[in-house]
Amino acid sequence: MTKSMLRTQVGGIVLLAMSLGACSTPTWTSPPGSERFQVGYKEGCDAGYATAGSPFYDRIDAPPLPEADADYQNGWRWGFYECEKSYNHFQATLHSMFGAGQ
């Protein structure tokens, strides 16, 4: 592999990482649901990215409040697990491409 090909691949990965690690979760990425579900999903997703280690999100240790309505809680949980899983998958892909021993 030539240096220019490697630079192109690395540039593409950096661009992908930047787009995945935006400062806020876009609302169009959430599954359909009520407005409270959407708010919960976005906030849970941000927390999931932060927990998974994204440098673009502040760590959020607090789970949804127990007194929050069921739609919000369901959205928060769904967003948290989906976004945490997504970021972990992205990190595993990067590691498999550029990890130790390659």
FENFEN-V162812 format. One record per residue. N is the residue number from 0. SS is DSSP state (helix for helix, strand for strand, loop for the rest). OMEGA is omega as a letter, one per 40 degrees, with the letter a starting at -180 (NA if undefined). BURIAL is I if it has 24 or more other ideal C-beta (glycine too) atoms within 12 Angstrom, else O. Layout:
BEGIN
[[N | SS | OMEGA | BURIAL] [N | SS | OMEGA | BURIAL]]
END
This chain:
BEGIN
[[0 | loop | a | O] [1 | loop | i | O] [2 | helix | a | O] [3 | helix | i | O] [4 | helix | i | O] [5 | helix | i | O] [6 | helix | i | O] [7 | helix | i | O] [8 | helix | a | O] [9 | helix | i | O] [10 | helix | i | O] [11 | helix | i | O] [12 | helix | i | O] [13 | helix | i | O] [14 | helix | i | O] [15 | helix | i | O] [16 | helix | i | O] [17 | helix | i | O] [18 | helix | i | O] [19 | helix | a | I] [20 | loop | i | I] [21 | loop | a | O] [22 | loop | a | O] [23 | loop | i | O] [24 | loop | i | I] [25 | loop | a | O] [26 | helix | a | O] [27 | helix | a | O] [28 | helix | a | O] [29 | loop | i | I] [30 | loop | a | O] [31 | loop | i | O] [32 | loop | a | O] [33 | loop | i | O] [34 | helix | i | O] [35 | helix | i | O] [36 | helix | a | I] [37 | helix | i | I] [38 | helix | i | I] [39 | helix | a | I] [40 | helix | a | I] [41 | helix | a | I] [42 | helix | i | I] [43 | helix | i | I] [44 | helix | i | I] [45 | helix | i | I] [46 | helix | i | I] [47 | helix | i | I] [48 | helix | a | I] [49 | helix | a | I] [50 | helix | i | I] [51 | helix | i | I] [52 | loop | i | O] [53 | loop | i | I] [54 | loop | a | O] [55 | loop | a | O] [56 | loop | i | I] [57 | loop | a | O] [58 | loop | i | O] [59 | loop | a | I] [60 | loop | a | O] [61 | loop | i | O] [62 | loop | i | O] [63 | loop | a | I] [64 | loop | a | O] [65 | loop | a | O] [66 | loop | i | O] [67 | loop | a | O] [68 | loop | a | O] [69 | helix | i | O] [70 | helix | i | O] [71 | helix | a | I] [72 | helix | i | I] [73 | helix | i | I] [74 | helix | a | I] [75 | helix | a | I] [76 | helix | a | I] [77 | helix | i | I] [78 | helix | a | I] [79 | helix | a | I] [80 | helix | i | O] [81 | helix | a | I] [82 | helix | i | I] [83 | helix | i | I] [84 | helix | a | O] [85 | helix | a | I] [86 | helix | i | I] [87 | helix | i | O] [88 | helix | i | O] [89 | helix | i | I] [90 | helix | i | I] [91 | helix | i | O] [92 | helix | i | O] [93 | helix | a | O] [94 | helix | a | O] [95 | helix | i | O] [96 | helix | a | O] [97 | helix | a | O] [98 | loop | a | O] [99 | loop | i | O] [100 | loop | i | O] [101 | loop | NA | O]]
END
